[in-house]
């Protein structure tokens, strides 16, 4: 039996609540669902190869269903609470950074944003008290949002810095290299202000074939994040590998998620990717991205990589320990 404890740095609230909990939340709120029974609901909100072939397909499940079901103070409080307890029980996750976009939980302004945030904090505090887990919240800015909306999210993250918000993220699909380079600079001042306020910074990039390693290079040069979510395409660029190693930027790898979205074709390709990071001296951690959406757990992520001879025991332990070391919790 694995008695080690784990730290998950990259786990989305919208992808990690058990279907039976979301089913209960939906019914308690009178949420109209497009399915007739629970099993059809499970099919609706989990990944399967027939309906998920790209990152956009994956995100569509979150945006159209799980995030909407979580869009009330009561729903987000229960969601955060349930995730922390479940991750501790299933994978001995003793430290966790949960990320979500509060603007995608207020029904376009129908709900008060501060009430949503306070509810998330309450759920986190209660679960932390019950299980002894160290937890923090990361607020996601969205690439599809206009700058003024992302600015509000940043302001809220800074406001609640001492109530459990430990960092900001930038999420959303990178469409192409031209669009990427045109948009990166708009976030520069936001990330600078976040750092000055004591928040950790992480960014989704290098997750799709559309921008290859260009996203990783652009954000390291201009946004200077502490960590990068995914970043797998950097393995195919000597320039990106060098910049990651020289800057010390840590990658938050999410193997099962990348396999589901076809960002990585198979485990053999993952073996090449992690091998390239290891050879270049790039630091990486192993995470879930979304436990229920991807039907995984943090212990399972490590087990899959170990059984496929992608990580040996020493490399696995190094990645496990690094997650605790680079966590934003207790850093400010």
C-alpha positions in Angstrom: 0.0 0.0 0.0 1.3 3.4 -1.0 1.6 5.5 2.2 3.4 8.5 0.7 1.6 11.8 0.6 1.1 13.8 -2.6 0.7 17.4 -3.8 -1.5 18.2 -6.8 -0.6 21.6 -8.3 -2.9 21.4 -11.4 -6.5 20.4 -10.7 -9.5 22.2 -12.0 -12.7 22.5 -9.9 -14.8 22.1 -13.0 -13.2 18.7 -13.9 -12.9 17.1 -10.5 -16.2 16.8 -8.7 -17.8 13.3 -8.6 -20.7 12.9 -11.0 -23.1 11.9 -8.2 -22.2 15.1 -6.4 -22.8 17.2 -9.5 -26.1 15.3 -10.1 -27.2 16.2 -6.6 -26.2 19.8 -6.9 -28.0 20.1 -10.3 -31.2 18.8 -8.8 -31.0 20.8 -5.6 -30.7 24.0 -7.8 -33.5 23.0 -10.2 -30.9 22.9 -13.0 -32.5 21.6 -16.3 -30.4 18.8 -17.7 -30.5 17.4 -21.3 -30.5 13.8 -20.1 -33.1 11.5 -18.6 -31.2 9.6 -15.9 -28.0 9.5 -13.9 -26.0 7.2 -16.2 -26.6 9.5 -19.2 -25.4 12.3 -17.0 -22.2 10.5 -16.2 -21.7 10.0 -20.0 -22.4 13.7 -20.5 -19.7 15.0 -18.1 -16.8 12.6 -18.6 -14.3 12.1 -21.3 -14.6 9.3 -23.8 -12.7 8.8 -27.1 -15.9 9.1 -29.2 -16.7 12.7 -28.2 -13.3 14.1 -27.1 -10.7 14.4 -29.8 -9.2 17.9 -29.1 -8.7 20.3 -26.3 -11.7 22.3 -27.4 -13.9 19.1 -27.0 -12.5 18.7 -23.5 -13.2 22.3 -22.5 -16.7 22.2 -24.0 -17.8 19.7 -21.3 -16.5 22.1 -18.6 -18.0 25.3 -20.1 -21.4 23.9 -21.1 -22.1 21.7 -18.1 -19.9 21.3 -15.0 -19.0 25.0 -14.6 -22.7 26.0 -15.0 -23.8 23.5 -12.4 -21.3 24.9 -10.0 -22.5 28.5 -10.6 -23.9 29.4 -7.2 -22.3 30.0 -3.7 -23.7 26.8 -2.4 -22.6 24.8 -5.4 -19.0 26.1 -5.5 -18.7 25.6 -1.7 -19.7 22.0 -1.9 -17.6 21.4 -5.0 -14.4 22.6 -3.4 -15.2 20.8 -0.1 -15.9 17.5 -1.9 -12.7 17.6 -4.1 -10.3 18.1 -1.2 -11.8 15.3 0.9 -11.9 12.9 -2.0 -8.4 13.6 -3.1 -7.1 13.0 0.4 -9.0 9.7 0.7 -8.2 8.3 -2.7 -4.6 9.4 -3.2 -3.4 10.8 0.1 -3.2 14.2 -1.4 -2.1 16.3 1.6 -1.5 19.5 -0.3 -3.6 20.8 -3.2 -4.0 23.9 -5.3 -7.5 24.1 -6.8 -8.0 26.3 -9.8 -11.1 27.8 -11.2 -12.4 30.9 -12.9 -14.8 32.7 -10.5 -16.3 34.7 -13.4 -17.5 31.4 -14.9 -19.4 30.6 -11.8 -21.5 33.8 -11.5 -23.8 33.3 -14.5 -22.6 36.3 -16.4 -23.1 38.6 -13.5 -26.3 37.2 -12.0 -24.4 36.0 -9.0 -22.2 38.2 -6.8 -18.6 37.5 -7.5 -17.5 38.0 -3.9 -20.1 35.6 -2.6 -18.8 33.0 -5.0 -15.3 33.5 -3.8 -16.2 33.5 -0.1 -18.1 30.2 -0.7 -15.1 28.6 -2.3 -13.0 29.7 0.7 -15.5 28.3 3.1 -15.5 24.9 1.4 -11.7 24.9 1.3 -11.4 25.8 5.0 -13.9 23.2 6.2 -12.3 20.4 4.2 -8.8 21.5 5.3 -10.0 21.4 8.9 -11.5 18.0 8.6 -8.7 16.3 6.8 -5.6 18.3 7.7 -4.9 19.1 4.1 -3.1 22.3 3.1 -5.0 23.9 0.3 -5.0 27.1 -1.8 -7.1 28.5 -4.6 -5.7 29.7 -8.0 -7.9 32.0 -10.0 -7.9 31.5 -13.8 -7.9 34.4 -16.2 -9.3 33.4 -19.6 -7.9 33.9 -23.0 -11.4 34.4 -24.4 -12.2 37.1 -21.9 -11.7 40.8 -22.7 -8.9 42.5 -20.7 -11.3 44.4 -18.4 -12.9 41.1 -17.2 -9.5 39.5 -16.5 -8.5 42.6 -14.7 -11.4 42.1 -12.3 -10.4 38.5 -11.6 -6.8 39.7 -10.9 -8.1 42.3 -8.5 -10.2 39.7 -6.7 -7.1 37.4 -6.4 -5.1 40.2 -4.9 -8.0 41.1 -2.5 -8.3 37.5 -1.2 -4.5 36.9 -1.1 -4.7 36.4 2.7 -7.9 34.3 2.6 -6.4 31.4 0.7 -6.0 32.6 -2.9 -2.4 31.7 -3.7 -2.0 32.4 -7.4 -3.3 33.2 -10.8 -3.4 31.2 -14.0 -4.1 31.9 -17.7 -6.2 29.3 -19.4 -7.9 28.7 -22.7 -7.0 27.4 -26.1 -4.1 28.9 -27.9 -5.3 29.2 -31.5 -2.1 30.0 -33.5 1.3 31.5 -33.2 0.4 34.9 -34.6 -2.6 35.3 -32.3 -0.5 34.1 -29.4 2.2 36.7 -29.9 -0.3 39.5 -30.3 -2.1 38.6 -27.1 0.8 37.8 -24.7 1.7 41.4 -24.0 -1.8 42.3 -22.8 -1.2 40.0 -19.7 2.3 41.3 -18.9 1.3 44.0 -16.5 -1.3 41.7 -14.8 1.3 39.0 -14.1 3.8 41.6 -12.9 1.2 43.0 -10.4 0.3 39.5 -9.3 3.9 38.8 -8.5 4.3 42.1 -6.6 1.2 41.2 -4.6 2.8 37.9 -3.5 0.8 35.7 -5.7 2.2 32.7 -7.6 1.9 32.6 -11.4 1.2 29.8 -13.7 0.0 29.6 -17.3 -1.5 27.0 -19.6 0.7 26.9 -22.7 2.4 24.4 -25.0 -0.6 22.1 -24.6 -1.7 21.8 -28.3 -0.1 21.4 -31.7 -1.4 24.7 -32.9 1.3 26.8 -31.3 3.9 24.1 -30.7 6.6 25.4 -28.4 6.0 29.1 -29.4 3.7 29.6 -26.4 6.2 28.3 -23.9 8.9 30.6 -25.3 6.6 33.6 -25.4 5.4 33.3 -21.8 8.8 32.6 -20.4 10.3 35.7 -22.1 7.4 38.1 -21.5 5.3 36.8 -18.6 7.9 35.1 -16.5 5.6 32.6 -14.7 6.8 30.5 -11.8 5.2 27.4 -13.5 3.7 26.3 -16.8 0.6 24.1 -17.1 1.3 21.3 -19.5 4.1 22.7 -21.7 4.6 19.4 -23.4 5.3 20.8 -26.9 8.5 22.3 -25.5 10.0 18.8 -25.7 10.2 19.3 -29.5 12.2 22.6 -29.3 15.8 22.9 -28.2 15.2 26.6 -27.7 12.2 26.0 -25.4 14.0 23.3 -23.5 16.9 25.6 -22.8 14.7 28.5 -21.7 12.8 26.3 -19.3 16.0 24.9 -17.8 17.7 28.3 -17.6 14.7 30.0 -16.1 13.9 27.2 -13.6 10.3 27.4 -14.7 8.5 24.2 -13.5 6.1 22.2 -15.7 2.8 20.9 -14.4 2.4 17.7 -16.4 -1.0 16.1 -16.7 -0.4 12.8 -18.6 -3.9 11.3 -18.8 -5.5 14.6 -19.8 -3.0 15.1 -22.6 -3.7 11.6 -23.9 -7.5 12.3 -23.8 -7.2 15.6 -25.8 -4.8 13.9 -28.3 -2.1 16.4 -27.4 0.0 13.3 -26.9 -0.7 10.3 -29.1 0.3 7.5 -26.8 2.5 6.6 -23.8 5.5 6.0 -26.0 5.3 9.6 -27.0 5.1 10.6 -23.4 8.2 8.6 -22.8 10.0 10.7 -25.3 8.6 14.0 -23.9 9.6 13.3 -20.3 13.0 11.9 -21.5 13.6 15.2 -23.3 12.8 17.2 -20.2 15.0 15.0 -18.0 18.0 15.2 -20.4 17.6 19.0 -20.7 17.4 19.5 -16.9 13.8 20.8 -17.1 11.9 20.4 -13.8 8.4 18.9 -13.9 5.7 17.7 -11.6 2.9 15.2 -12.1 -0.8 16.3 -11.7 -4.3 15.2 -12.6 -5.9 18.3 -14.4 -9.3 16.8 -13.8 -9.9 13.7 -11.8 -13.4 12.8 -12.7 -13.5 14.3 -16.1 -10.4 12.2 -17.0 -11.3 9.2 -14.7 -8.0 9.4 -12.9 -6.3 10.1 -9.5 -2.9 11.4 -8.6 -1.6 8.0 -7.5 -2.9 6.6 -10.8 -1.0 9.2 -12.8 2.3 8.1 -11.1 1.4 4.4 -11.4 0.7 4.7 -15.2 4.1 6.4 -15.8 6.0 3.9 -13.7 4.3 0.8 -15.2 5.1 2.1 -18.7 8.8 2.5 -17.7 8.5 6.3 -18.3 9.5 7.1 -14.8 11.8 5.1 -12.6 11.5 5.1 -8.8 14.0 7.9 -8.3 12.4 10.1 -11.0 9.0 9.5 -9.6 10.0 10.5 -6.2 11.8 13.6 -7.5 8.6 14.8 -9.2 6.5 14.0 -6.1 8.8 15.9 -3.8 9.2 18.9 -6.2 5.4 19.5 -6.2 5.6 20.3 -2.5 8.7 22.4 -3.0 7.3 24.7 -5.7 3.7 24.9 -4.4 2.4 28.5 -3.9 1.0 27.6 -0.5 2.8 29.2 2.4 5.1 31.1 0.1 3.9 34.6 0.7 
